[in-house]
């Protein structure tokens, strides 16, 4: 058996997992795909496109403020895992906000120049920034649910054995059924 053939099952399993993930994801993405007219803004006037870009910048600004509020709350509870998750999402939102601002300025310039292609290009940038911003904001809110299942503080596990005390002596246990030392500090 050659060295390369030992790795073949891993490659097949990885490939199979990738194909299965894509097969499940593609129909979901196709169902939510915007139409080409929608993403190009072909049915909108230049003023409507400009208003859309401005609203996108405002929406992303509000999303960043929301995530900053969540970060303040997480910092007050010293939840490092939640802070890391939220900081990652805030970084993504800042980048999308910058893209939306650039698109807004580019759209205003394209309108002034009466350049339809440049208007369409900048509208697409704003549209995509808005869609991605909504997704990242939802992910930031999901950060709370992902780490909200942990409980800070001490964990105490007490194991009780129901049966005769003599059964433990056969296996080296102390008489009385407990081999656990007493607690070193009281737990509230």
C-alpha positions in Angstrom: 0.0 0.0 0.0 1.5 3.3 -1.0 1.7 6.3 1.3 -0.8 8.3 -0.7 -3.5 5.7 -0.6 -3.7 5.9 3.2 -4.9 9.5 2.9 -7.5 8.7 0.3 -10.4 8.0 2.7 -9.9 11.4 4.4 -10.0 13.2 1.0 -13.1 11.3 0.0 -14.8 12.1 3.3 -13.8 15.7 3.1 -15.0 16.0 -0.5 -18.2 14.2 0.3 -18.9 16.6 3.3 -18.1 19.6 1.1 -20.5 18.4 -1.6 -23.2 17.7 0.9 -22.8 21.1 2.5 -23.0 22.8 -0.9 -26.0 20.8 -1.9 -27.9 21.9 1.2 -26.7 25.5 0.9 -27.4 26.2 -2.8 -31.2 25.8 -2.6 -31.3 28.0 0.5 -29.2 30.7 -1.2 -31.2 30.5 -4.4 -34.5 31.0 -2.6 -33.2 34.3 -1.1 -31.3 35.6 -4.2 -32.4 39.1 -5.2 -33.5 39.6 -8.8 -31.1 41.3 -11.1 -33.4 44.3 -11.4 -33.5 44.6 -7.7 -29.8 44.5 -7.2 -29.1 46.9 -10.2 -31.8 49.3 -9.2 -32.9 49.6 -12.8 -36.5 50.5 -11.8 -35.3 53.3 -9.5 -34.6 56.9 -10.2 -31.3 58.5 -9.4 -32.9 60.2 -6.4 -34.3 56.9 -5.1 -30.8 55.3 -5.5 -29.2 58.1 -3.6 -31.9 57.9 -0.8 -31.3 54.1 -0.6 -27.5 54.6 -0.2 -28.1 57.2 2.5 -30.5 54.9 4.3 -28.0 52.0 4.1 -25.3 54.1 5.7 -27.7 55.1 8.5 -28.8 51.5 9.0 -25.2 50.3 9.2 -24.5 53.1 11.7 -27.4 52.0 13.8 -26.2 48.4 13.7 -22.7 49.4 14.8 -24.2 51.3 17.8 -26.3 48.2 18.7 -23.2 46.0 18.6 -21.2 48.6 20.6 -24.0 48.5 23.3 -23.7 44.7 23.4 -20.0 45.0 23.7 -20.3 47.3 26.7 -22.7 44.8 28.4 -20.3 41.9 27.7 -17.4 43.9 29.0 -19.2 44.7 32.3 -19.8 41.0 32.8 -16.2 40.1 31.8 -17.4 37.6 29.2 -14.3 37.2 27.0 -15.9 34.7 24.6 -18.9 37.0 23.9 -16.5 40.0 23.6 -14.4 38.2 21.0 -17.5 37.3 19.0 -19.0 40.8 19.1 -15.7 42.5 18.3 -15.3 40.3 15.2 -18.8 41.3 14.1 -18.1 45.0 14.9 -15.1 44.9 12.6 -17.1 43.5 9.8 -19.8 46.1 10.3 -17.2 48.9 10.2 -15.9 47.6 6.9 -19.4 47.4 5.4 -20.1 50.9 6.7 -17.1 52.2 4.9 -18.2 50.4 1.7 -21.6 52.0 2.0 -20.2 55.4 2.6 -18.0 55.1 -0.5 -20.9 53.9 -2.5 -23.0 56.8 -1.3 -20.3 59.3 -2.3 -19.7 57.5 -5.6 -23.4 57.5 -6.4 -23.7 61.2 -5.8 -20.8 61.7 -8.2 -22.3 59.4 -10.8 -25.6 61.3 -10.6 -23.8 64.6 -11.1 -21.9 63.2 -14.1 -25.1 61.5 -15.4 -23.1 58.3 -15.7 -25.7 55.4 -15.6 -23.1 52.6 -15.4 -21.4 54.2 -12.4 -24.7 54.8 -10.8 -25.6 51.1 -11.2 -22.2 50.1 -9.9 -22.4 52.2 -6.7 -26.0 51.2 -6.1 -24.9 47.5 -6.2 -22.2 48.3 -3.7 -24.7 49.9 -1.4 -27.3 47.1 -1.9 -24.7 44.4 -1.1 -23.4 46.3 1.9 -26.9 46.5 3.3 -27.6 42.8 2.8 -24.3 41.8 4.3 -24.8 44.3 7.2 -28.2 42.8 8.1 -26.6 39.3 8.1 -23.7 40.4 10.3 -26.0 42.2 12.7 -28.1 39.0 13.0 -24.9 37.0 13.7 -23.9 39.6 16.4 -27.2 39.1 18.1 -26.7 35.3 17.8 -23.3 35.6 19.6 -25.4 36.2 22.8 -27.3 32.9 22.3 -24.1 30.9 21.5 -22.3 31.9 24.6 -25.4 32.5 26.8 -25.5 28.9 27.8 -22.4 29.1 30.0 -22.8 29.8 33.7 -20.0 31.7 35.5 -18.9 30.7 38.9 -18.0 27.4 40.6 -19.5 24.1 39.5 -20.0 21.4 42.1 -20.7 17.9 41.2 -21.9 15.5 43.9 -22.1 11.8 43.1 -24.3 9.6 45.3 -24.2 5.9 45.2 -27.2 3.9 46.3 -26.4 0.5 47.4 -24.6 -1.3 50.2 -21.4 0.2 51.7 -19.6 -3.1 51.6 -19.7 -3.2 47.8 -17.1 -0.4 47.6 -14.6 -2.2 49.9 -14.1 -4.9 47.3 -12.7 -2.4 44.9 -10.5 -0.4 47.4 -13.1 2.1 48.5 -13.3 3.3 52.1 -16.1 2.1 54.4 -18.9 4.5 54.4 -19.2 4.9 50.6 -17.3 8.1 50.1 -13.7 8.6 49.1 -14.1 12.3 48.4 -12.2 14.6 50.8 -14.2 17.3 52.5 -14.7 20.7 50.7 -11.9 23.1 51.1 -14.1 26.2 50.9 -17.8 26.7 51.3 -19.8 27.3 48.1 -22.6 29.9 48.2 
